[in-house]
Amino acid sequence: MPYRLLKPKDYDKSKHYPLVLFFHGFGERGTDNEKQLKHCVELFAKPEEREKYPCFVAVPQAPGPWLPIGDKDFLKPRPFKGATEALELSVELKNQLAEEFSVDTNRIYISGASNGGYAVWFLLHAMPSVWAAAVPCCGGGDPSTIAVAKHVAIWAFHGDKDTTVPVARTKELIAALEAAGGHPKFTEYKDAHHMDAADRAYKEPELLPWLFEQKRSK
């Protein structure tokens, strides 16, 4: 599986750095190792951000969807049947990077957009003890299983004019987390369509300061 890796500026193996794992949308699937960089991740490569927030950023590329769901399935909530091989390989990538480099395992973050947002919600309920924080954009998941991630710092984003994945898919997950005692953040963009939410989220001035403050709950 192809992937891109951004290393911390002036990497020092005696220090420990956070790791961000980003999952692209369905439109960026493939094997060219290029398209998955289209949305969001360029923010981490800006010189000023690399200076302020030295970190690893891993951006794998799936040949198809991260999760076995069709276009029509986006329009309704459904339990996940299981991850694709690409999503499983991404978890293995995370493990490999943590072994090879000085990764702070208490500061591993996941983010994704569209089908990648679905991947984030899936990993939150599949592996809730691993992640320090999550930033799912314009995705969805299974509200009946998400309570296990109530302790994880989550900031979700969605556009109210999204006709690909309705904003209700994020709202029902936020409601389920709150009902379980969680305190997720949610930003709903007015007059925003599908991928608008992801692009606007990664222009929020408070996103990176919030993200890199988070540590894995004990």
C-alpha positions in Angstrom: 0.0 0.0 0.0 1.5 3.4 -1.0 1.8 6.1 1.7 3.5 9.4 2.2 5.3 10.2 5.4 6.2 13.7 6.7 8.9 13.6 9.4 9.5 16.2 12.1 11.7 19.1 11.2 15.2 18.4 12.6 14.1 14.9 13.7 16.0 13.9 16.9 15.6 10.2 17.8 16.2 11.0 21.5 12.9 12.9 21.5 9.3 11.6 21.1 6.9 13.1 18.6 3.2 12.8 17.9 1.9 10.9 14.9 -1.0 12.0 12.7 -2.7 9.4 10.5 -4.9 10.8 7.8 -7.4 8.9 5.7 -8.4 10.4 2.3 -11.8 10.3 0.7 -13.2 8.0 -2.0 -12.2 10.4 -4.7 -8.6 10.1 -3.8 -8.3 6.3 -3.9 -5.7 4.7 -6.2 -2.1 3.7 -6.3 -0.3 6.8 -7.6 0.7 8.0 -4.1 -0.3 11.5 -5.1 -4.1 12.0 -4.9 -4.3 11.3 -1.2 -2.5 14.6 -0.6 -5.3 16.7 -2.3 -7.2 17.7 0.9 -6.1 18.9 4.3 -2.6 17.5 4.8 -0.7 20.3 3.2 -1.3 22.3 6.4 1.2 20.1 8.3 3.9 20.7 5.7 3.9 24.5 5.9 7.2 25.7 7.3 5.6 27.7 10.2 3.5 24.7 11.3 6.5 22.3 11.1 8.3 24.7 13.3 5.5 25.0 15.9 4.3 21.4 15.8 7.1 18.9 14.9 5.3 15.6 14.2 5.0 12.6 11.9 2.2 12.7 9.4 1.4 9.4 7.6 -1.0 9.5 4.6 -1.7 6.1 3.2 -3.6 5.6 -0.1 -6.2 2.9 -0.5 -7.0 1.4 -3.9 -10.7 1.5 -3.0 -12.8 2.5 -0.1 -11.5 2.2 3.5 -14.8 0.5 4.5 -17.0 -1.8 2.4 -19.9 0.6 2.0 -21.5 1.7 -1.3 -22.7 5.1 -2.3 -26.3 4.5 -1.2 -25.1 3.3 2.2 -23.8 6.8 2.9 -27.4 8.0 3.2 -28.3 5.9 6.2 -26.7 4.8 9.4 -25.5 1.2 9.4 -23.3 -1.1 11.5 -19.9 -1.7 9.9 -19.3 -5.2 8.8 -15.5 -4.9 9.1 -12.5 -3.1 7.7 -10.9 -3.5 4.3 -7.4 -4.8 3.9 -6.3 -1.2 3.3 -7.6 0.0 6.6 -5.9 -3.0 8.4 -2.6 -2.2 6.6 -2.9 1.4 7.8 -3.1 0.2 11.4 0.0 -1.9 10.7 1.7 1.1 9.3 1.0 3.0 12.5 2.5 0.1 14.4 5.6 0.0 12.2 6.2 3.7 12.4 6.0 3.5 16.2 8.7 0.8 16.2 11.0 2.5 13.7 10.8 6.1 14.9 10.5 7.9 18.2 6.7 8.2 18.3 4.9 9.3 21.4 2.3 6.6 21.7 0.2 8.8 24.0 -0.1 11.3 21.1 -1.4 9.4 18.1 -4.1 11.2 16.2 -6.4 10.1 13.4 -8.2 12.3 10.9 -10.0 11.8 7.6 -12.6 13.1 5.2 -15.6 11.6 3.5 -14.9 7.8 3.3 -11.9 8.6 5.4 -14.2 10.1 7.9 -16.0 6.8 8.1 -12.6 5.2 8.7 -12.0 7.5 11.6 -15.3 6.7 13.3 -14.7 3.0 12.7 -11.3 3.1 14.3 -12.6 5.0 17.2 -15.0 2.2 18.2 -12.7 -0.6 17.1 -9.6 0.7 18.9 -10.7 3.4 21.4 -7.7 3.0 23.7 -5.1 3.8 21.0 -6.1 7.3 19.9 -5.3 10.6 21.7 -7.7 12.6 19.5 -9.7 12.3 16.3 -10.8 14.8 13.6 -13.5 13.2 11.4 -14.8 15.4 8.6 -18.0 14.8 6.6 -18.2 11.1 7.5 -20.4 8.8 9.4 -20.5 5.6 11.5 -22.5 3.4 13.8 -24.0 5.4 16.7 -24.8 2.2 18.6 -21.1 1.3 19.1 -19.4 4.7 19.5 -19.9 5.1 23.2 -16.7 3.2 23.8 -14.8 6.2 22.5 -16.5 8.7 24.9 -13.1 9.4 26.6 -11.3 10.3 23.3 -11.0 14.0 22.3 -13.0 14.4 19.2 -13.6 17.4 17.0 -15.9 16.6 14.1 -16.8 18.8 11.1 -19.7 18.6 8.6 -21.4 20.9 6.1 -25.2 21.5 6.3 -25.6 21.3 2.5 -23.8 18.0 2.2 -25.8 15.7 -0.1 -23.2 12.9 -0.3 -23.0 12.2 3.4 -25.8 14.1 5.2 -24.8 16.1 8.3 -27.2 13.9 10.3 -24.6 11.1 10.1 -22.2 13.2 12.2 -24.9 14.6 14.5 -26.2 11.2 15.5 -22.6 10.1 16.5 -22.1 13.3 18.5 -25.5 12.8 20.2 -24.5 9.2 21.1 -21.2 10.3 22.6 -22.9 13.0 24.6 -25.5 10.6 25.9 -22.7 8.3 27.0 -21.0 11.1 28.9 -18.5 12.2 26.3 -17.6 15.8 25.4 -17.0 15.9 21.7 -16.6 19.1 19.7 -18.7 19.6 16.6 -18.6 22.3 14.0 -21.4 22.5 11.4 -20.6 24.8 8.5 -23.5 26.8 7.0 -24.0 26.6 3.2 -21.1 24.1 3.0 -21.2 21.1 0.7 -19.4 17.7 1.0 -15.6 18.3 1.0 -16.0 21.9 1.9 -16.2 20.9 5.5 -12.8 19.2 5.4 -11.1 22.0 3.6 -12.6 24.6 5.9 -11.7 22.5 9.0 -8.1 22.6 8.1 -8.1 26.4 7.9 -9.5 26.7 11.5 -6.8 28.6 13.4 -7.5 26.6 16.6 -7.5 23.2 15.1 -3.8 22.4 15.3 -3.3 24.0 18.8 -6.3 21.9 20.0 -5.1 18.7 18.4 -1.5 18.7 19.6 -2.6 19.5 23.2 -4.4 16.2 23.4 -2.9 13.1 25.1 -4.3 9.6 25.3 -6.6 9.1 28.3 -5.4 6.7 31.0 
